[in-house]
Amino acid sequence: MHMTGKQRILATFDHEPTDHVPWVPFAGVHAGKLKGYTATELLTDKDKLVECLLEVNKAYSPDGQPVAFDLQVEAEIIGGCKMRWAEKAPPSVETHPLASTTDVPSTLPAASDGRLPIFLHATRQLKAKAGDTTAIFGLVTGPLTLASHLRGTALFVDIIRQKAYTRRLLDYASDVAIEMGRHYISAGADVIAVVDPVVSQVSPKAFDDLLHDPFSRIFKHIKQDGARSSFFVCGDATKNIEPMCSTRPESIFVDENIGMVAAKKITDKHDIVLGGNIPLTSIMLYGTQQDNMKYVVDLIETLGNANLVIAPGCDMPYDVPPENVIGVAQAVHEPDSVREMLRNYQAASEEAIDVVLPDYAHLPRTLVEVFTIDSAQCAACGYMKSLAFTAKDKYGEAVDVVEYKSIDKINIARAKKMAIKHLPCMLIDGKLKYSSIIPGQADYFKEIESSLKKRKK
């Protein structure tokens, strides 16, 4: 039984047999690398975006393919948020228009607004040239992440202290997601993926209270509008897999922070497809082609073929070697022959990197360390970093704040040496305080002041 990639994706979503597990390379800014364009060029030029998407389709033989991985486009349109652009990462939100007001906007994005015409043009072109064989994914920003773009870190206080306002803002952000989905569906998208990395930073109680209804409504509208649905979350959302399932998406995509075996038991119980979760840095960016192939065949062997999609844990880093992605595609398409080829393969021993940790017992100042995937690319990481640096504004030279991005090899070694398991996380004076949860500013400042008091004794 041979199937096209699109048939494979749709059959998997319908829980029907397939010839092999489908594969979706989330090649957002990485697509630019294939043609020598920066992330900024890719996301601001419709012709370059189309050129790169077609190259991804040719090089990586995807069953499903996203048009763009840019979780800032809605905030730029409806909030006028200022963007910070980068050569090898999507833009990040620099200003938050609702930071000092509890207003809720009412404007919905039109197909002609902002950079949306670029993405819709690319969707139509990809549909025309590869849509018969490839399922096209339109990615929209989830309501919690969009609300955090508009409101900033104040949102994490609102979740506790201003629930009525938070609900109104999330309802509006859900309307935006529904409208964005409709634009993508009209342009030819087969699957609408609601990407909300900040979901990993809230408790199951907060999810049930504030997010269940918005997400349920979004997925209901996607189905009514004739497309398939995905719930994409980054970070350690283990605690929220069950609540996410209750919103009834057809699939859930997760990253390396999630244990796939345990997650799949939950998603299988709800008859929901699970996608993921090739590690972005340790395997895709820094591993060999064989490392990538072995990770995939081992994952398939562990989880089986049903209700599974192989994908990177999130938007692939720009500099992932293309041969590693090609290796993943081969492993997905020919798992038996690749497994035999790798039968005697031994992963190369890791390069020894000598990491010297601070002398935490004798720090001259309070030290805040934030471990992230990359705050310029990961929304949840960005907001944890932003909160961390507010301590500099309040306490000045009494506090040192540093970020360690796992896109740098030395920081992977640092995280291993410190036994850090989930990102993003925050340590104060060497002690883990927040792991995959963004605290309120008052709670964070309380921890800082406790450290400062100890130093005065």
C-alpha positions in Angstrom: 0.0 0.0 0.0 1.6 3.2 -1.1 0.2 6.6 -0.1 1.0 10.2 -0.7 2.1 12.2 2.2 -1.2 14.0 2.4 -3.1 10.8 2.4 -0.8 9.5 5.1 -1.4 12.5 7.3 -5.2 12.5 6.8 -5.4 8.7 7.4 -3.4 9.1 10.6 -5.7 11.8 11.8 -8.7 9.5 11.0 -6.9 6.6 12.9 -6.7 4.5 9.8 -3.8 2.2 8.7 -0.9 3.8 6.8 2.1 2.4 5.0 4.4 4.1 7.5 4.4 6.8 10.1 4.0 10.3 8.6 6.6 13.0 9.1 6.3 16.9 9.4 9.5 18.9 9.4 8.8 22.1 11.2 11.2 24.0 9.1 10.4 27.6 9.9 13.4 29.9 9.7 15.5 26.8 8.8 13.9 26.9 5.4 15.8 30.1 4.7 19.1 28.3 5.2 18.4 26.0 2.3 18.5 29.0 -0.1 20.9 31.3 1.8 18.3 33.8 3.0 18.2 35.2 6.5 15.1 34.7 8.7 14.2 38.3 8.2 14.3 38.0 4.4 12.3 34.7 4.6 9.5 36.2 6.6 9.2 39.5 4.8 9.5 38.5 1.1 6.7 36.4 -0.4 8.8 35.1 -3.3 11.7 34.1 -1.2 9.3 32.3 1.2 7.8 30.3 -1.6 11.2 29.5 -3.0 12.3 28.1 0.3 9.1 26.2 1.0 9.4 24.4 -2.3 13.0 23.6 -1.5 12.0 22.1 1.8 9.4 20.0 0.0 11.9 18.8 -2.5 14.8 18.1 0.0 12.9 16.7 3.0 10.0 14.7 1.4 7.5 15.9 4.0 4.1 14.3 4.5 2.9 17.6 6.0 4.6 21.0 5.8 4.1 24.3 7.7 4.0 27.5 5.7 5.7 29.7 8.4 6.5 29.4 12.0 6.0 32.9 13.2 4.1 33.5 16.4 4.4 37.2 16.2 2.5 38.1 13.1 -0.9 38.5 14.9 0.6 40.7 17.6 2.2 42.9 15.0 -1.1 43.3 13.2 -3.6 43.8 16.0 -1.4 45.3 18.7 1.1 47.2 16.7 3.8 45.4 18.7 7.3 46.4 17.8 9.4 43.5 16.5 13.1 42.8 17.2 14.4 41.1 14.1 17.2 38.5 13.8 19.1 36.8 11.0 18.7 33.3 12.3 15.5 33.4 14.4 11.9 34.6 14.0 11.2 38.1 15.3 10.4 38.6 18.9 7.9 40.9 20.5 9.6 44.0 22.0 6.7 46.1 23.1 3.4 45.2 24.8 0.6 47.6 24.0 -1.6 46.4 26.9 1.1 46.5 29.6 -0.4 49.5 31.4 -4.1 49.1 30.5 -6.8 46.6 30.9 -8.4 47.4 27.6 -9.3 44.5 25.3 -9.0 45.2 21.5 -11.8 44.3 19.1 -10.1 44.4 15.7 -9.6 41.0 13.9 -6.9 40.5 11.4 -7.9 41.0 7.8 -6.2 39.0 5.0 -4.6 42.2 3.8 -3.1 43.2 7.1 0.6 43.3 8.1 2.7 40.4 6.8 -0.3 38.1 6.5 -0.5 38.5 2.7 3.0 37.1 2.5 2.0 33.9 4.3 -1.3 33.5 2.5 0.4 33.9 -0.9 2.9 31.3 0.1 0.1 29.0 1.2 -1.7 29.3 -2.1 1.5 28.7 -4.0 2.5 25.7 -1.9 -1.0 24.3 -2.4 -0.8 24.7 -6.1 2.6 23.1 -6.5 2.7 20.5 -3.8 -0.8 20.4 -2.3 -1.8 17.1 -4.0 0.9 15.2 -2.2 1.6 17.2 0.9 -0.7 18.3 3.7 -0.3 22.0 4.3 -0.2 23.3 7.9 -1.2 26.8 8.7 0.2 27.8 12.1 -1.7 30.3 14.2 -0.7 31.8 17.6 -2.6 30.3 20.5 -4.6 32.6 22.8 -2.4 32.5 25.8 0.8 33.3 23.9 -1.0 36.1 21.9 -2.4 37.5 25.2 1.1 37.5 26.7 2.5 39.3 23.6 -0.2 42.0 24.1 0.0 42.2 27.9 3.6 41.2 28.7 4.6 39.5 31.9 1.7 41.3 33.7 -0.5 38.5 32.3 0.9 36.0 34.7 -0.3 38.2 37.6 -3.6 38.6 35.9 -4.1 34.9 35.8 -4.2 34.9 39.6 -5.6 38.3 40.4 -7.7 39.5 37.5 -9.4 36.5 36.2 -12.4 38.3 34.7 -10.0 40.5 32.6 -7.9 37.5 31.7 -11.0 35.7 30.4 -12.0 38.7 28.3 -8.5 39.0 26.8 -8.3 35.2 26.1 -11.7 35.3 24.4 -10.5 38.0 22.1 -7.3 36.2 21.4 -9.3 33.1 20.6 -11.4 35.1 18.1 -8.1 36.2 16.4 -7.0 32.5 16.2 -10.3 31.5 14.6 -10.0 34.3 12.1 -6.4 33.5 11.3 -7.4 29.8 10.8 -10.1 30.9 8.4 -7.7 32.9 6.3 -5.3 29.9 6.1 -8.1 27.5 5.2 -9.4 29.8 2.5 -5.8 29.9 1.1 -5.6 26.1 1.0 -4.3 24.9 4.4 -5.4 21.3 5.3 -4.4 21.5 9.0 -4.6 24.4 11.4 -2.0 24.1 14.2 -2.7 26.3 17.2 0.8 26.9 18.6 0.8 28.0 22.2 4.2 27.5 24.0 3.1 29.5 27.0 0.6 26.8 27.9 3.5 24.9 29.4 3.9 27.6 32.0 0.5 27.4 33.6 -1.0 24.8 36.0 -3.7 22.3 35.1 -6.0 24.2 37.4 -5.4 27.5 35.5 -5.8 25.6 32.2 -9.2 24.2 33.2 -10.3 27.5 34.6 -9.2 29.8 31.9 -8.1 27.9 28.7 -10.4 24.9 28.3 -13.2 26.9 26.8 -11.1 29.1 24.5 -9.2 26.2 23.0 -12.3 24.0 22.7 -14.0 26.8 20.8 -11.1 27.2 18.4 -10.9 23.5 17.6 -14.7 23.4 17.1 -14.5 26.2 14.6 -11.5 24.7 12.7 -13.6 21.5 12.2 -16.6 23.5 11.1 -14.5 25.4 8.6 -13.4 22.2 7.0 -9.8 21.6 8.2 -8.0 19.3 10.6 -6.6 20.6 13.9 -3.4 20.4 16.0 -2.5 21.7 19.4 1.2 22.5 19.5 2.9 23.2 22.8 6.6 23.7 23.7 8.2 23.2 27.1 7.3 20.8 29.8 3.6 20.6 29.4 3.4 17.1 30.9 1.0 18.3 33.5 -1.3 19.7 30.9 -1.5 16.8 28.4 -4.8 15.5 29.8 -6.4 19.0 30.0 -5.2 19.7 26.4 -6.8 16.4 25.2 -10.1 17.5 26.8 -10.3 20.5 24.3 -10.6 17.9 21.5 -7.9 18.7 19.0 -7.3 15.9 16.5 -3.5 16.0 17.2 -1.1 17.3 19.8 2.5 18.1 19.1 5.1 18.3 21.9 8.8 18.8 22.3 11.7 17.0 24.0 10.6 18.1 27.5 7.7 15.6 27.2 8.1 11.9 27.8 6.5 10.4 24.7 5.6 7.0 26.2 3.6 8.5 29.0 2.1 11.2 26.8 1.0 8.7 24.2 -0.9 6.6 26.8 -3.0 9.7 27.5 -3.5 10.8 23.9 -4.3 7.2 22.9 -7.0 7.1 25.6 -8.6 10.2 24.1 -8.1 8.9 20.5 -5.8 11.8 19.6 -2.7 11.7 17.4 0.6 12.5 19.1 3.4 14.3 17.2 7.0 15.0 18.0 9.6 15.0 19.4 13.1 15.0 18.0 15.4 17.1 20.3 16.2 20.4 18.6 19.7 21.0 19.8 21.4 17.9 21.2 20.2 15.7 18.2 19.1 17.9 15.3 21.6 20.8 15.6 24.6 19.1 17.1 24.1 15.4 16.4 25.3 13.4 13.4 23.0 12.2 10.6 23.2 8.7 12.2 22.2 10.1 15.6 19.1 11.6 14.0 18.2 8.4 12.2 18.7 6.3 15.3 16.5 8.6 17.4 13.7 8.3 14.9 13.8 4.5 14.5 14.0 4.0 18.2 11.0 6.3 18.7 8.9 4.5 16.2 9.9 1.1 17.7 9.0 2.3 21.1 5.7 3.9 20.2 4.4 1.9 17.3 2.9 3.1 14.0 -0.6 4.2 15.1 -1.6 7.7 16.1 1.9 9.0 15.7 3.6 11.7 13.6 7.3 12.2 13.6 8.4 15.9 13.9 11.0 18.1 15.4 10.1 19.2 18.9 9.5 22.8 17.7 10.6 25.2 15.0 14.0 23.8 13.9 17.0 26.0 14.6 18.3 27.8 11.5 21.6 26.1 11.4 20.4 22.5 11.6 22.6 20.6 9.0 20.3 19.7 6.1 21.8 16.2 6.0 20.4 15.6 9.5 16.9 16.4 8.3 17.4 14.2 5.2 18.4 11.4 7.6 15.2 11.8 9.6 13.1 11.6 6.4 14.9 8.4 5.4 14.4 6.9 8.8 10.7 7.6 8.7 10.2 6.4 5.2 12.4 3.3 5.5 12.6 2.4 9.2 13.4 -1.3 8.7 16.4 -0.8 6.4 17.7 2.1 8.4 17.4 0.1 11.6 19.5 -2.7 10.0 22.0 -0.1 8.7 22.4 1.2 12.2 22.5 -2.2 13.9 26.1 -1.8 15.0 26.1 2.0 15.2 27.6 3.5 18.3 27.0 7.2 19.0 30.3 9.1 19.2 31.2 10.0 22.7 30.2 13.6 23.5 32.8 16.3 23.2 34.2 17.0 26.6 33.3 20.6 27.6 34.7 21.8 30.8 32.1 23.9 32.5 33.1 25.9 35.6 30.1 26.6 37.8 29.9 29.7 40.0 30.9 29.3 43.6 27.3 29.6 44.8 28.3 29.5 48.5 30.3 32.7 48.1 28.5 34.8 45.5 29.1 38.6 45.9 25.6 39.4 44.7 22.3 37.6 44.2 22.6 35.5 41.0 19.6 34.7 38.7 20.2 32.1 36.0 17.7 31.5 33.3 18.1 28.4 31.1 16.2 28.6 27.8 16.0 26.9 24.5 16.5 30.3 22.9 14.6 33.3 24.2 14.6 34.9 20.8 12.7 32.0 19.3 10.7 30.4 22.1 7.9 32.5 23.5 7.8 30.9 26.9 11.6 31.2 27.2 11.3 34.9 26.2 8.8 35.7 28.9 10.7 33.9 31.6 13.9 35.8 30.6 11.9 39.1 30.6 10.6 38.5 34.0 14.1 37.5 35.3 15.6 40.8 34.0 13.0 42.9 35.9 15.1 42.3 38.9 17.8 44.4 37.4 15.3 47.3 37.1 14.2 47.0 40.7 17.4 46.0 42.5 20.1 47.3 40.2 23.7 46.2 40.9 22.6 44.0 43.8 21.5 41.4 41.4 23.2 39.6 38.5 21.0 38.0 35.8 22.3 35.7 33.1 20.6 33.6 30.3 22.0 30.3 29.1 20.6 29.3 25.7 20.7 25.7 24.8 21.5 26.5 21.2 25.1 26.9 22.4 26.9 23.6 23.1 28.5 24.8 26.3 25.1 25.6 27.8 23.9 22.0 27.0 26.9 20.8 29.0 26.1 23.3 31.8 22.5 22.2 32.0 23.6 18.5 32.2 26.2 19.3 34.9 23.5 21.0 37.0 21.0 18.2 36.4 18.5 20.5 34.7 15.8 18.5 33.0 13.2 20.9 31.7 13.4 24.3 29.9 12.8 27.1 30.5 13.7 27.2 34.1 15.1 29.8 36.6 17.6 29.4 39.4 18.4 31.8 42.2 21.8 31.4 43.8 22.2 28.0 42.2 18.9 26.6 43.5 16.1 25.7 41.0 13.1 27.9 41.8 10.9 27.8 38.7 10.8 25.0 36.2 8.5 25.3 33.2 6.3 27.8 35.0 6.5 31.6 34.9 5.8 33.0 38.4 4.1 36.3 39.2 6.4 39.2 39.6 5.5 39.5 43.3 6.5 35.9 44.0 9.7 36.3 42.1 10.7 39.6 43.9 10.0 37.8 47.2 12.6 35.2 46.3 15.1 37.9 45.3 14.5 39.8 48.6 15.0 36.6 50.6 18.4 36.1 48.9 19.3 39.8 49.5 18.5 39.5 53.2 20.6 36.4 53.7 23.5 38.3 52.1 23.2 41.1 54.7 23.5 38.8 57.6 
